[in-house]
Amino acid sequence: MTTWSDVGWSSGLGALVRGPAEALMLAIGGRAVAVDDLTGEGVVGFQARF
């Protein structure tokens, strides 16, 4: 599940990943630069991709 903290929107299933929309979009697109701005138990899954 992703929670876009600056726009008040959540979507999906699974481990929570929370952060600003820009950081989430960069991480979803495979950009490691934004992972430090994310929180939640699902961040480990994002970090494993890089």
Buried (B, 14 or more C-beta within 10 A) or exposed (E): EBBBBEEEEEEEEEBBBBBBEEBBBBBEEEEEEBBEBBBBEBBEEBEEEE
